[in-house]
């Protein structure tokens, strides 16, 4: 058997260093890029829905939050998978969205310092491929660093990744001809820090990536990362929890060809917004279905940069709707967990029509006809989910995604609050990466989900026990 597949899987499980940059100099560079962007817009007389204002008081992270990130390439791909279960980037792929990261299994390598870099395959020259890679891996690396930032601030909480469109559609969807948010600028994801019996903390997050090779003469105004961070400061300003402009934000841009290896640049805006505590059962819990809202968007938020009385368009969640919005987020996360495990028609129970309930309930798309049909046992813990078999140099490789069987059953039965209570209680009891039998690279999260990969075991021909 070709050994390439074994080497690839071994490499996916090796801890590597991802550089993180967040500094006063980065803030200055982004400011210069913003000034250049404004000059270009003025010259072109460009106005419109997609521009400004920018989030005020964007700054660098505290020293304790910008250390290099130690992570395995498989954990990076698992982050991408978990983030895209409800993304609906291509309806023809159905619930197979989260498997798209498998094409990057051979894209990572370590340099002599142990920093993560792209392999020769990872730096393929096709422009369309590079653009797709920048978008997809930009999500993975940016979210991994953003998630660590939130976890360090709330170490006793679980962290959920939720696609922004999924949580905005129930309140802001344009219903004709189909539910959509249109071209309105918005951040990519929300991160929810939660634990039972407390109100959740919400962060809005933008994630970008680029393949610019920065030279000594590259100016701040032309540096792609700085421009992406500037654009991110506009996009995070388009979601407001309440009128106080206190919604915390994390803005990231990943340079894949940085001289020090893959480098995530990150800035943040502080804020102190918490959602109210939900009851553990009843019509005001996340177990109950949500209704649609018609929330304000046009000129919904005061904008001091436009002078007295100035306002700008934004997705505004009024404080009176915080309880409803908390349920939307919890149910969207539940749908994402089930989708990761191939939940099939069970996923749609947590979504309304505007969020694509019908799409996630039908079994006519690729990846949905055979769901929740795979089982795995890791360190004695039974998991249920879905799998995909593909080839590396002709060798069949199996990738599994799923969640602990008891937690899956709770979500399948519509018990969101009980799932959260049980997942939080068990957050430190899941299998350890070194104790998973014949599986190779793996990713276990405190919320009970798992992704693992291995070379498909050989099976003995019928009647030949010597090969068992």
Secondary structure, DSSP 8 states (H G I E B T S, - for coil): --SHHHHHHHHHTSEEEEEEE--HHHHHHHHHHHHHHHHHHHHHT--STT-----TT-B---GGG-S-EEEEHHHHHHHHHHHSTT--S-GGGGGGGGGGGGGGTTSEEE-TTSBEEE-TGGG---HHHHHHHHHHHHHHHHHHHHHHHHHHHSTTSEEEEEEHHHHHHHHH-B-SSS-B-TT----SEEEEEE-TTS--EEEEEE--EE-----TT--GGG-HHHHHHHHHHHHGGGEEESSSS---EEEEEEETT-TTSSEEEEEEE----B-----SSSTTSTTS---------TT-EE-GGG-TT-EE--EEE-GGGHHHHHHHHHHHHHHHHHHHTT-GGGGGGGS-GGGTHHHHH-S-STTTSS-S-EEEEETTEEEEEEEEEEEETTEEEEEEEEEEHHHHHHHHTT-HHHHHHHHHHTTT-S--TT--TT--SEEE-TTSEEEEEEE------TT-GGG-
